[in-house]
């Protein structure tokens, strides 16, 4: 299996660590493999997301793409 090195924002690393602590995954390698695989399947199913006008939805309320505060 090929090795891949990635750099992720700290908030994503913290979310991955939390999933491991909760027992969702055995270790980081398993977590990252499964999350990438799931993301790729979802991308293939739905296709690329079209660009929208910049706004709150682009960066989220806290400045992170995947983080929204209600």
N, CA, C, O and CB atoms as a CASP TS submission, in Angstrom:
PFRMAT TS
TARGET T0000
AUTHOR 0000-0000-0000
METHOD Language model
MODEL 1
PARENT N/A
ATOM      1  N   UNK     1       0.852  -1.171   0.000  1.00  0.00           N
ATOM      2  CA  UNK     1       0.000   0.000   0.000  1.00  0.00           C
ATOM      3  C   UNK     1       0.900   1.236   0.000  1.00  0.00           C
ATOM      4  O   UNK     1       1.837   1.304   0.795  1.00  0.00           O
ATOM      5  CB  UNK     1      -0.970  -0.003   1.227  1.00  0.00           C
ATOM      6  N   UNK     2       0.639   2.213  -0.871  1.00  0.00           N
ATOM      7  CA  UNK     2       1.461   3.427  -0.909  1.00  0.00           C
ATOM      8  C   UNK     2       1.296   4.266   0.364  1.00  0.00           C
ATOM      9  O   UNK     2       0.228   4.290   0.975  1.00  0.00           O
ATOM     10  CB  UNK     2       1.097   4.269  -2.138  1.00  0.00           C
ATOM     11  N   UNK     3       2.363   4.941   0.742  1.00  0.00           N
ATOM     12  CA  UNK     3       2.317   5.869   1.866  1.00  0.00           C
ATOM     13  C   UNK     3       2.077   7.263   1.327  1.00  0.00           C
ATOM     14  O   UNK     3       2.647   7.658   0.310  1.00  0.00           O
ATOM     15  CB  UNK     3       3.625   5.815   2.704  1.00  0.00           C
ATOM     16  N   UNK     4       1.221   8.009   2.024  1.00  0.00           N
ATOM     17  CA  UNK     4       0.898   9.377   1.636  1.00  0.00           C
ATOM     18  C   UNK     4       1.066  10.253   2.871  1.00  0.00           C
ATOM     19  O   UNK     4       0.631   9.891   3.964  1.00  0.00           O
ATOM     20  CB  UNK     4      -0.558   9.485   1.046  1.00  0.00           C
ATOM     21  N   UNK     5       1.693  11.397   2.690  1.00  0.00           N
ATOM     22  CA  UNK     5       1.854  12.335   3.795  1.00  0.00           C
ATOM     23  C   UNK     5       0.966  13.535   3.534  1.00  0.00           C
ATOM     24  O   UNK     5       1.000  14.118   2.450  1.00  0.00           O
ATOM     25  CB  UNK     5       3.340  12.765   3.965  1.00  0.00           C
ATOM     26  N   UNK     6       0.161  13.911   4.542  1.00  0.00           N
ATOM     27  CA  UNK     6      -0.718  15.071   4.402  1.00  0.00           C
ATOM     28  C   UNK     6      -0.558  15.977   5.615  1.00  0.00           C
ATOM     29  O   UNK     6      -0.130  15.547   6.686  1.00  0.00           O
ATOM     30  CB  UNK     6      -2.199  14.633   4.240  1.00  0.00           C
ATOM     31  N   UNK     7      -0.905  17.218   5.421  1.00  0.00           N
ATOM     32  CA  UNK     7      -0.945  18.179   6.513  1.00  0.00           C
ATOM     33  C   UNK     7      -2.389  18.631   6.642  1.00  0.00           C
ATOM     34  O   UNK     7      -2.995  19.073   5.665  1.00  0.00           O
ATOM     35  CB  UNK     7       0.029  19.397   6.266  1.00  0.00           C
ATOM     36  N   UNK     8      -2.941  18.523   7.842  1.00  0.00           N
ATOM     37  CA  UNK     8      -4.329  18.925   8.068  1.00  0.00           C
ATOM     38  C   UNK     8      -4.372  20.007   9.135  1.00  0.00           C
ATOM     39  O   UNK     8      -3.492  20.077   9.993  1.00  0.00           O
ATOM     40  CB  UNK     8      -5.201  17.710   8.486  1.00  0.00           C
ATOM     41  N   UNK     9      -5.385  20.843   9.080  1.00  0.00           N
ATOM     42  CA  UNK     9      -5.538  21.866  10.119  1.00  0.00           C
ATOM     43  C   UNK     9      -5.713  21.218  11.493  1.00  0.00           C
ATOM     44  O   UNK     9      -6.206  20.096  11.608  1.00  0.00           O
ATOM     45  CB  UNK     9      -6.741  22.782   9.805  1.00  0.00           C
ATOM     46  N   UNK    10      -5.307  21.932  12.508  1.00  0.00           N
ATOM     47  CA  UNK    10      -5.352  21.390  13.868  1.00  0.00           C
ATOM     48  C   UNK    10      -6.755  20.966  14.278  1.00  0.00           C
ATOM     49  O   UNK    10      -6.916  19.969  14.981  1.00  0.00           O
ATOM     50  CB  UNK    10      -4.826  22.411  14.850  1.00  0.00           C
ATOM     51  N   UNK    11      -7.778  21.714  13.846  1.00  0.00           N
ATOM     52  CA  UNK    11      -9.138  21.354  14.251  1.00  0.00           C
ATOM     53  C   UNK    11      -9.560  20.001  13.664  1.00  0.00           C
ATOM     54  O   UNK    11     -10.337  19.285  14.296  1.00  0.00           O
ATOM     55  CB  UNK    11     -10.125  22.446  13.813  1.00  0.00           C
ATOM     56  N   UNK    12      -9.071  19.635  12.482  1.00  0.00           N
ATOM     57  CA  UNK    12      -9.378  18.318  11.917  1.00  0.00           C
ATOM     58  C   UNK    12      -8.628  17.223  12.665  1.00  0.00           C
ATOM     59  O   UNK    12      -9.181  16.154  12.923  1.00  0.00           O
ATOM     60  CB  UNK    12      -9.025  18.275  10.420  1.00  0.00           C
ATOM     61  N   UNK    13      -7.384  17.483  13.009  1.00  0.00           N
ATOM     62  CA  UNK    13      -6.591  16.514  13.781  1.00  0.00           C
ATOM     63  C   UNK    13      -7.259  16.240  15.124  1.00  0.00           C
ATOM     64  O   UNK    13      -7.299  15.099  15.583  1.00  0.00           O
ATOM     65  CB  UNK    13      -5.144  17.032  13.996  1.00  0.00           C
ATOM     66  N   UNK    14      -7.784  17.293  15.751  1.00  0.00           N
ATOM     67  CA  UNK    14      -8.464  17.125  17.036  1.00  0.00           C
ATOM     68  C   UNK    14      -9.733  16.294  16.872  1.00  0.00           C
ATOM     69  O   UNK    14     -10.051  15.480  17.739  1.00  0.00           O
ATOM     70  CB  UNK    14      -8.802  18.494  17.650  1.00  0.00           C
ATOM     71  N   UNK    15     -10.459  16.485  15.779  1.00  0.00           N
ATOM     72  CA  UNK    15     -11.673  15.705  15.542  1.00  0.00           C
ATOM     73  C   UNK    15     -11.337  14.232  15.303  1.00  0.00           C
ATOM     74  O   UNK    15     -12.042  13.345  15.786  1.00  0.00           O
ATOM     75  CB  UNK    15     -12.449  16.275  14.341  1.00  0.00           C
ATOM     76  N   UNK    16     -10.267  13.974  14.561  1.00  0.00           N
ATOM     77  CA  UNK    16      -9.833  12.590  14.325  1.00  0.00           C
ATOM     78  C   UNK    16      -9.421  11.940  15.646  1.00  0.00           C
ATOM     79  O   UNK    16      -9.803  10.804  15.927  1.00  0.00           O
ATOM     80  CB  UNK    16      -8.654  12.547  13.307  1.00  0.00           C
ATOM     81  N   UNK    17      -8.647  12.656  16.450  1.00  0.00           N
ATOM     82  CA  UNK    17      -8.221  12.124  17.750  1.00  0.00           C
ATOM     83  C   UNK    17      -9.422  11.826  18.633  1.00  0.00           C
ATOM     84  O   UNK    17      -9.430  10.825  19.350  1.00  0.00           O
ATOM     85  CB  UNK    17      -7.280  13.113  18.458  1.00  0.00           C
ATOM     86  N   UNK    18     -10.431  12.677  18.591  1.00  0.00           N
ATOM     87  CA  UNK    18     -11.633  12.476  19.395  1.00  0.00           C
ATOM     88  C   UNK    18     -12.379  11.213  18.943  1.00  0.00           C
ATOM     89  O   UNK    18     -12.867  10.455  19.781  1.00  0.00           O
ATOM     90  CB  UNK    18     -12.557  13.712  19.298  1.00  0.00           C
ATOM     91  N   UNK    19     -12.471  10.982  17.633  1.00  0.00           N
ATOM     92  CA  UNK    19     -13.127   9.773  17.122  1.00  0.00           C
ATOM     93  C   UNK    19     -12.397   8.514  17.589  1.00  0.00           C
ATOM     94  O   UNK    19     -13.023   7.504  17.911  1.00  0.00           O
ATOM     95  CB  UNK    19     -13.191   9.805  15.583  1.00  0.00           C
ATOM     96  N   UNK    20     -11.075   8.588  17.622  1.00  0.00           N
ATOM     97  CA  UNK    20     -10.281   7.434  18.088  1.00  0.00           C
ATOM     98  C   UNK    20     -10.528   7.207  19.582  1.00  0.00           C
ATOM     99  O   UNK    20     -10.722   6.071  20.014  1.00  0.00           O
ATOM    100  CB  UNK    20      -8.755   7.659  17.817  1.00  0.00           C
ATOM    101  N   UNK    21     -10.520   8.287  20.368  1.00  0.00           N
ATOM    102  CA  UNK    21     -10.766   8.172  21.811  1.00  0.00           C
ATOM    103  C   UNK    21     -12.149   7.606  22.102  1.00  0.00           C
ATOM    104  O   UNK    21     -12.336   6.895  23.090  1.00  0.00           O
ATOM    105  CB  UNK    21     -10.615   9.533  22.485  1.00  0.00           C
ATOM    106  N   UNK    22     -13.120   7.920  21.244  1.00  0.00           N
ATOM    107  CA  UNK    22     -14.489   7.432  21.426  1.00  0.00           C
ATOM    108  C   UNK    22     -14.649   5.991  20.955  1.00  0.00           C
ATOM    109  O   UNK    22     -15.721   5.404  21.103  1.00  0.00           O
ATOM    110  CB  UNK    22     -15.467   8.327  20.680  1.00  0.00           C
ATOM    111  N   UNK    23     -13.596   5.422  20.391  1.00  0.00           N
ATOM    112  CA  UNK    23     -13.645   4.040  19.955  1.00  0.00           C
ATOM    113  C   UNK    23     -14.201   3.833  18.556  1.00  0.00           C
ATOM    114  O   UNK    23     -14.460   2.697  18.157  1.00  0.00           O
ATOM    115  CB  UNK    23     -14.446   3.266  20.907  1.00  0.00           C
ATOM    116  N   UNK    24     -14.389   4.908  17.807  1.00  0.00           N
ATOM    117  CA  UNK    24     -14.889   4.783  16.435  1.00  0.00           C
ATOM    118  C   UNK    24     -13.850   4.104  15.537  1.00  0.00           C
ATOM    119  O   UNK    24     -14.202   3.389  14.600  1.00  0.00           O
ATOM    120  CB  UNK    24     -15.258   6.171  15.867  1.00  0.00           C
ATOM    121  N   UNK    25     -12.563   4.336  15.834  1.00  0.00           N
ATOM    122  CA  UNK    25     -11.461   3.757  15.069  1.00  0.00           C
ATOM    123  C   UNK    25     -10.408   3.247  16.037  1.00  0.00           C
ATOM    124  O   UNK    25     -10.303   3.731  17.164  1.00  0.00           O
ATOM    125  CB  UNK    25     -10.851   4.795  14.084  1.00  0.00           C
ATOM    126  N   UNK    26      -9.630   2.269  15.596  1.00  0.00           N
ATOM    127  CA  UNK    26      -8.587   1.679  16.434  1.00  0.00           C
ATOM    128  C   UNK    26      -7.393   2.621  16.555  1.00  0.00           C
ATOM    129  O   UNK    26      -6.820   2.762  17.635  1.00  0.00           O
ATOM    130  CB  UNK    26      -8.137   0.326  15.862  1.00  0.00           C
ATOM    131  N   UNK    27      -7.014   3.270  15.441  1.00  0.00           N
ATOM    132  CA  UNK    27      -5.846   4.164  15.447  1.00  0.00           C
ATOM    133  C   UNK    27      -5.985   5.205  14.327  1.00  0.00           C
ATOM    134  O   UNK    27      -6.945   5.183  13.556  1.00  0.00           O
ATOM    135  CB  UNK    27      -4.521   3.347  15.274  1.00  0.00           C
ATOM    136  N   UNK    28      -5.009   6.114  14.256  1.00  0.00           N
ATOM    137  CA  UNK    28      -5.056   7.192  13.261  1.00  0.00           C
ATOM    138  C   UNK    28      -5.044   6.656  11.833  1.00  0.00           C
ATOM    139  O   UNK    28      -5.768   7.155  10.972  1.00  0.00           O
ATOM    140  CB  UNK    28      -3.882   8.140  13.460  1.00  0.00           C
ATOM    141  N   UNK    29      -4.221   5.642  11.585  1.00  0.00           N
ATOM    142  CA  UNK    29      -4.135   5.091  10.232  1.00  0.00           C
ATOM    143  C   UNK    29      -5.496   4.573   9.764  1.00  0.00           C
ATOM    144  O   UNK    29      -5.933   4.870   8.652  1.00  0.00           O
ATOM    145  CB  UNK    29      -3.092   3.963  10.180  1.00  0.00           C
ATOM    146  N   UNK    30      -6.156   3.801  10.617  1.00  0.00           N
ATOM    147  CA  UNK    30      -7.477   3.283  10.259  1.00  0.00           C
ATOM    148  C   UNK    30      -8.477   4.426  10.060  1.00  0.00           C
ATOM    149  O   UNK    30      -9.260   4.413   9.111  1.00  0.00           O
ATOM    150  CB  UNK    30      -7.984   2.315  11.345  1.00  0.00           C
ATOM    151  N   UNK    31      -8.445   5.407  10.955  1.00  0.00           N
ATOM    152  CA  UNK    31      -9.365   6.534  10.874  1.00  0.00           C
ATOM    153  C   UNK    31      -9.198   7.294   9.560  1.00  0.00           C
ATOM    154  O   UNK    31     -10.178   7.581   8.873  1.00  0.00           O
ATOM    155  CB  UNK    31      -9.152   7.475  12.055  1.00  0.00           C
ATOM    156  N   UNK    32      -7.967   7.612   9.220  1.00  0.00           N
ATOM    157  CA  UNK    32      -7.716   8.393   8.013  1.00  0.00           C
ATOM    158  C   UNK    32      -8.068   7.593   6.769  1.00  0.00           C
ATOM    159  O   UNK    32      -8.640   8.146   5.829  1.00  0.00           O
ATOM    160  CB  UNK    32      -6.255   8.841   7.957  1.00  0.00           C
ATOM    161  N   UNK    33      -7.740   6.303   6.738  1.00  0.00           N
ATOM    162  CA  UNK    33      -8.105   5.468   5.591  1.00  0.00           C
ATOM    163  C   UNK    33      -9.612   5.428   5.406  1.00  0.00           C
ATOM    164  O   UNK    33     -10.108   5.599   4.292  1.00  0.00           O
ATOM    165  CB  UNK    33      -7.561   4.047   5.765  1.00  0.00           C
ATOM    166  N   UNK    34     -10.342   5.204   6.490  1.00  0.00           N
ATOM    167  CA  UNK    34     -11.797   5.093   6.401  1.00  0.00           C
ATOM    168  C   UNK    34     -12.442   6.434   6.046  1.00  0.00           C
ATOM    169  O   UNK    34     -13.360   6.487   5.228  1.00  0.00           O
ATOM    170  CB  UNK    34     -12.367   4.573   7.720  1.00  0.00           C
ATOM    171  N   UNK    35     -11.963   7.509   6.657  1.00  0.00           N
ATOM    172  CA  UNK    35     -12.540   8.827   6.376  1.00  0.00           C
ATOM    173  C   UNK    35     -12.264   9.262   4.936  1.00  0.00           C
ATOM    174  O   UNK    35     -13.138   9.841   4.291  1.00  0.00           O
ATOM    175  CB  UNK    35     -11.981   9.869   7.353  1.00  0.00           C
ATOM    176  N   UNK    36     -11.069   8.993   4.430  1.00  0.00           N
ATOM    177  CA  UNK    36     -10.769   9.317   3.028  1.00  0.00           C
ATOM    178  C   UNK    36     -11.612   8.469   2.082  1.00  0.00           C
ATOM    179  O   UNK    36     -12.148   8.977   1.097  1.00  0.00           O
ATOM    180  CB  UNK    36      -9.272   9.104   2.732  1.00  0.00           C
ATOM    181  N   UNK    37     -11.727   7.197   2.378  1.00  0.00           N
ATOM    182  CA  UNK    37     -12.519   6.301   1.549  1.00  0.00           C
ATOM    183  C   UNK    37     -13.987   6.741   1.509  1.00  0.00           C
ATOM    184  O   UNK    37     -14.606   6.778   0.446  1.00  0.00           O
ATOM    185  CB  UNK    37     -12.408   4.863   2.068  1.00  0.00           C
ATOM    186  N   UNK    38     -14.529   7.070   2.678  1.00  0.00           N
ATOM    187  CA  UNK    38     -15.918   7.532   2.763  1.00  0.00           C
ATOM    188  C   UNK    38     -16.102   8.840   1.999  1.00  0.00           C
ATOM    189  O   UNK    38     -17.092   9.017   1.289  1.00  0.00           O
ATOM    190  CB  UNK    38     -16.337   7.715   4.232  1.00  0.00           C
ATOM    191  N   UNK    39     -15.157   9.740   2.145  1.00  0.00           N
ATOM    192  CA  UNK    39     -15.231  11.014   1.431  1.00  0.00           C
ATOM    193  C   UNK    39     -15.165  10.838  -0.076  1.00  0.00           C
ATOM    194  O   UNK    39     -15.886  11.510  -0.815  1.00  0.00           O
ATOM    195  CB  UNK    39     -14.117  11.926   1.883  1.00  0.00           C
ATOM    196  N   UNK    40     -14.311   9.947  -0.533  1.00  0.00           N
ATOM    197  CA  UNK    40     -14.199   9.697  -1.976  1.00  0.00           C
ATOM    198  C   UNK    40     -15.477   9.065  -2.527  1.00  0.00           C
ATOM    199  O   UNK    40     -15.918   9.414  -3.622  1.00  0.00           O
ATOM    200  CB  UNK    40     -12.994   8.787  -2.269  1.00  0.00           C
ATOM    201  N   UNK    41     -16.069   8.141  -1.776  1.00  0.00           N
ATOM    202  CA  UNK    41     -17.335   7.537  -2.217  1.00  0.00           C
ATOM    203  C   UNK    41     -18.424   8.599  -2.287  1.00  0.00           C
ATOM    204  O   UNK    41     -19.202   8.620  -3.241  1.00  0.00           O
ATOM    205  CB  UNK    41     -17.762   6.393  -1.263  1.00  0.00           C
ATOM    206  N   UNK    42     -18.489   9.473  -1.299  1.00  0.00           N
ATOM    207  CA  UNK    42     -19.500  10.530  -1.292  1.00  0.00           C
ATOM    208  C   UNK    42     -19.271  11.495  -2.451  1.00  0.00           C
ATOM    209  O   UNK    42     -20.229  11.955  -3.072  1.00  0.00           O
ATOM    210  CB  UNK    42     -19.480  11.290   0.047  1.00  0.00           C
ATOM    211  N   UNK    43     -18.027  11.799  -2.742  1.00  0.00           N
ATOM    212  CA  UNK    43     -17.697  12.711  -3.841  1.00  0.00           C
ATOM    213  C   UNK    43     -18.120  12.101  -5.168  1.00  0.00           C
ATOM    214  O   UNK    43     -18.694  12.790  -6.011  1.00  0.00           O
ATOM    215  CB  UNK    43     -16.186  13.032  -3.855  1.00  0.00           C
ATOM    216  N   UNK    44     -17.840  10.804  -5.362  1.00  0.00           N
ATOM    217  CA  UNK    44     -18.217  10.129  -6.606  1.00  0.00           C
ATOM    218  C   UNK    44     -19.727  10.093  -6.764  1.00  0.00           C
ATOM    219  O   UNK    44     -20.235  10.201  -7.880  1.00  0.00           O
ATOM    220  CB  UNK    44     -17.650   8.705  -6.642  1.00  0.00           C
ATOM    221  N   UNK    45     -20.450   9.944  -5.663  1.00  0.00           N
ATOM    222  CA  UNK    45     -21.904   9.862  -5.702  1.00  0.00           C
ATOM    223  C   UNK    45     -22.538  11.209  -6.012  1.00  0.00           C
ATOM    224  O   UNK    45     -23.470  11.296  -6.812  1.00  0.00           O
ATOM    225  CB  UNK    45     -22.433   9.336  -4.384  1.00  0.00           C
ATOM    226  N   UNK    46     -22.028  12.253  -5.378  1.00  0.00           N
ATOM    227  CA  UNK    46     -22.664  13.563  -5.520  1.00  0.00           C
ATOM    228  C   UNK    46     -21.960  14.465  -6.525  1.00  0.00           C
ATOM    229  O   UNK    46     -22.540  15.456  -6.969  1.00  0.00           O
ATOM    230  CB  UNK    46     -22.713  14.249  -4.186  1.00  0.00           C
ATOM    231  N   UNK    47     -20.733  14.146  -6.888  1.00  0.00           N
ATOM    232  CA  UNK    47     -19.984  14.998  -7.800  1.00  0.00           C
ATOM    233  C   UNK    47     -19.435  16.209  -7.082  1.00  0.00           C
ATOM    234  O   UNK    47     -19.691  16.409  -5.895  1.00  0.00           O
ATOM    235  CB  UNK    47     -20.857  15.432  -8.962  1.00  0.00           C
ATOM    236  N   UNK    48     -18.687  17.009  -7.797  1.00  0.00           N
ATOM    237  CA  UNK    48     -18.092  18.195  -7.166  1.00  0.00           C
ATOM    238  C   UNK    48     -19.159  19.216  -6.783  1.00  0.00           C
ATOM    239  O   UNK    48     -20.193  19.333  -7.440  1.00  0.00           O
ATOM    240  CB  UNK    48     -17.066  18.843  -8.106  1.00  0.00           C
ATOM    241  N   UNK    49     -18.891  19.942  -5.721  1.00  0.00           N
ATOM    242  CA  UNK    49     -19.788  20.994  -5.271  1.00  0.00           C
ATOM    243  C   UNK    49     -19.491  22.241  -6.085  1.00  0.00           C
ATOM    244  O   UNK    49     -18.338  22.650  -6.221  1.00  0.00           O
ATOM    245  CB  UNK    49     -19.631  21.265  -3.742  1.00  0.00           C
ATOM    246  N   UNK    50     -20.555  22.844  -6.630  1.00  0.00           N
ATOM    247  CA  UNK    50     -20.367  24.052  -7.430  1.00  0.00           C
ATOM    248  C   UNK    50     -20.005  25.218  -6.533  1.00  0.00           C
ATOM    249  O   UNK    50     -20.485  25.328  -5.405  1.00  0.00           O
ATOM    250  CB  UNK    50     -21.632  24.374  -8.241  1.00  0.00           C
ATOM    251  N   UNK    51     -19.150  26.088  -7.052  1.00  0.00           N
ATOM    252  CA  UNK    51     -18.749  27.282  -6.314  1.00  0.00           C
ATOM    253  C   UNK    51     -19.943  28.221  -6.167  1.00  0.00           C
ATOM    254  O   UNK    51     -20.689  28.436  -7.123  1.00  0.00           O
ATOM    255  CB  UNK    51     -17.573  28.001  -7.023  1.00  0.00           C
ATOM    256  N   UNK    52     -20.125  28.783  -4.966  1.00  0.00           N
ATOM    257  CA  UNK    52     -21.171  29.756  -4.723  1.00  0.00           C
ATOM    258  C   UNK    52     -20.518  31.087  -4.385  1.00  0.00           C
ATOM    259  O   UNK    52     -19.303  31.169  -4.201  1.00  0.00           O
ATOM    260  CB  UNK    52     -22.121  29.292  -3.586  1.00  0.00           C
ATOM    261  N   UNK    53     -21.331  32.116  -4.309  1.00  0.00           N
ATOM    262  CA  UNK    53     -20.802  33.417  -3.940  1.00  0.00           C
ATOM    263  C   UNK    53     -20.215  33.340  -2.541  1.00  0.00           C
ATOM    264  O   UNK    53     -20.771  32.664  -1.675  1.00  0.00           O
ATOM    265  CB  UNK    53     -21.896  34.503  -4.017  1.00  0.00           C
ATOM    266  N   UNK    54     -19.084  34.030  -2.304  1.00  0.00           N
ATOM    267  CA  UNK    54     -18.479  33.996  -0.972  1.00  0.00           C
ATOM    268  C   UNK    54     -19.432  34.538   0.077  1.00  0.00           C
ATOM    269  O   UNK    54     -20.149  35.508  -0.170  1.00  0.00           O
ATOM    270  CB  UNK    54     -17.179  34.793  -0.954  1.00  0.00           C
ATOM    271  N   UNK    55     -19.443  33.922   1.233  1.00  0.00           N
ATOM    272  CA  UNK    55     -20.296  34.359   2.326  1.00  0.00           C
ATOM    273  C   UNK    55     -19.965  33.549   3.553  1.00  0.00           C
ATOM    274  O   UNK    55     -18.913  32.913   3.618  1.00  0.00           O
ATOM    275  CB  UNK    55     -21.788  34.225   1.964  1.00  0.00           C
ATOM    276  N   UNK    56     -20.853  33.564   4.529  1.00  0.00           N
ATOM    277  CA  UNK    56     -20.617  32.799   5.747  1.00  0.00           C
ATOM    278  C   UNK    56     -20.459  31.321   5.454  1.00  0.00           C
ATOM    279  O   UNK    56     -19.642  30.649   6.084  1.00  0.00           O
ATOM    280  CB  UNK    56     -21.747  33.010   6.729  1.00  0.00           C
ATOM    281  N   UNK    57     -21.235  30.803   4.499  1.00  0.00           N
ATOM    282  CA  UNK    57     -21.182  29.387   4.231  1.00  0.00           C
ATOM    283  C   UNK    57     -19.829  28.940   3.690  1.00  0.00           C
ATOM    284  O   UNK    57     -19.494  27.761   3.802  1.00  0.00           O
ATOM    285  CB  UNK    57     -22.262  29.019   3.269  1.00  0.00           C
ATOM    286  N   UNK    58     -19.043  29.836   3.108  1.00  0.00           N
ATOM    287  CA  UNK    58     -17.751  29.446   2.556  1.00  0.00           C
ATOM    288  C   UNK    58     -16.733  29.160   3.641  1.00  0.00           C
ATOM    289  O   UNK    58     -15.990  28.183   3.555  1.00  0.00           O
ATOM    290  CB  UNK    58     -17.229  30.523   1.640  1.00  0.00           C
ATOM    291  N   UNK    59     -16.692  30.007   4.664  1.00  0.00           N
ATOM    292  CA  UNK    59     -15.684  29.827   5.702  1.00  0.00           C
ATOM    293  C   UNK    59     -16.275  29.382   7.025  1.00  0.00           C
ATOM    294  O   UNK    59     -15.525  29.058   7.946  1.00  0.00           O
ATOM    295  CB  UNK    59     -14.923  31.099   5.900  1.00  0.00           C
ATOM    296  N   UNK    60     -17.569  29.354   7.148  1.00  0.00           N
ATOM    297  CA  UNK    60     -18.191  28.991   8.410  1.00  0.00           C
ATOM    298  C   UNK    60     -18.167  30.164   9.365  1.00  0.00           C
ATOM    299  O   UNK    60     -17.486  31.162   9.124  1.00  0.00           O
ATOM    300  CB  UNK    60     -17.491  27.787   9.031  1.00  0.00           C
ATOM    301  N   UNK    61     -18.895  30.045  10.425  1.00  0.00           N
ATOM    302  CA  UNK    61     -18.994  31.137  11.387  1.00  0.00           C
ATOM    303  C   UNK    61     -17.707  31.315  12.185  1.00  0.00           C
ATOM    304  O   UNK    61     -17.425  32.413  12.663  1.00  0.00           O
ATOM    305  CB  UNK    61     -20.153  30.894  12.331  1.00  0.00           C
ATOM    306  N   UNK    62     -16.929  30.253  12.335  1.00  0.00           N
ATOM    307  CA  UNK    62     -15.712  30.331  13.133  1.00  0.00           C
ATOM    308  C   UNK    62     -14.461  30.387  12.260  1.00  0.00           C
ATOM    309  O   UNK    62     -13.347  30.329  12.780  1.00  0.00           O
ATOM    310  CB  UNK    62     -15.632  29.145  14.076  1.00  0.00           C
ATOM    311  N   UNK    63     -14.629  30.498  10.940  1.00  0.00           N
ATOM    312  CA  UNK    63     -13.476  30.593  10.071  1.00  0.00           C
ATOM    313  C   UNK    63     -13.004  29.260   9.523  1.00  0.00           C
ATOM    314  O   UNK    63     -11.983  29.204   8.838  1.00  0.00           O
ATOM    315  CB  UNK    63     -12.370  31.238  10.796  1.00  0.00           C
ATOM    316  N   UNK    64     -13.722  28.188   9.809  1.00  0.00           N
ATOM    317  CA  UNK    64     -13.365  26.874   9.297  1.00  0.00           C
ATOM    318  C   UNK    64     -14.454  26.407   8.357  1.00  0.00           C
ATOM    319  O   UNK    64     -15.639  26.607   8.621  1.00  0.00           O
ATOM    320  CB  UNK    64     -13.155  25.859  10.446  1.00  0.00           C
ATOM    321  N   UNK    65     -14.055  25.786   7.258  1.00  0.00           N
ATOM    322  CA  UNK    65     -15.011  25.343   6.251  1.00  0.00           C
ATOM    323  C   UNK    65     -16.078  24.420   6.808  1.00  0.00           C
ATOM    324  O   UNK    65     -17.239  24.504   6.405  1.00  0.00           O
ATOM    325  CB  UNK    65     -14.292  24.654   5.139  1.00  0.00           C
ATOM    326  N   UNK    66     -15.703  23.536   7.732  1.00  0.00           N
ATOM    327  CA  UNK    66     -16.619  22.483   8.176  1.00  0.00           C
ATOM    328  C   UNK    66     -17.197  22.761   9.557  1.00  0.00           C
ATOM    329  O   UNK    66     -17.692  21.837  10.202  1.00  0.00           O
ATOM    330  CB  UNK    66     -15.907  21.148   8.185  1.00  0.00           C
ATOM    331  N   UNK    67     -17.150  24.005  10.030  1.00  0.00           N
ATOM    332  CA  UNK    67     -17.582  24.297  11.377  1.00  0.00           C
ATOM    333  C   UNK    67     -18.611  25.424  11.344  1.00  0.00           C
ATOM    334  O   UNK    67     -18.310  26.531  10.898  1.00  0.00           O
ATOM    335  CB  UNK    67     -16.382  24.669  12.267  1.00  0.00           C
ATOM    336  N   UNK    68     -19.808  25.147  11.810  1.00  0.00           N
ATOM    337  CA  UNK    68     -20.880  26.140  11.842  1.00  0.00           C
ATOM    338  C   UNK    68     -21.408  26.263  13.265  1.00  0.00           C
ATOM    339  O   UNK    68     -21.478  25.278  14.000  1.00  0.00           O
ATOM    340  CB  UNK    68     -22.026  25.758  10.863  1.00  0.00           C
ATOM    341  N   UNK    69     -21.768  27.453  13.637  1.00  0.00           N
ATOM    342  CA  UNK    69     -22.312  27.713  14.963  1.00  0.00           C
ATOM    343  C   UNK    69     -23.737  28.218  14.771  1.00  0.00           C
ATOM    344  O   UNK    69     -23.978  29.159  14.016  1.00  0.00           O
ATOM    345  CB  UNK    69     -21.432  28.748  15.764  1.00  0.00           C
ATOM    346  N   UNK    70     -24.676  27.581  15.465  1.00  0.00           N
ATOM    347  CA  UNK    70     -26.076  27.989  15.358  1.00  0.00           C
ATOM    348  C   UNK    70     -26.542  28.570  16.660  1.00  0.00           C
ATOM    349  O   UNK    70     -27.698  28.976  16.776  1.00  0.00           O
ATOM    350  CB  UNK    70     -26.964  26.817  14.957  1.00  0.00           C
TER
END
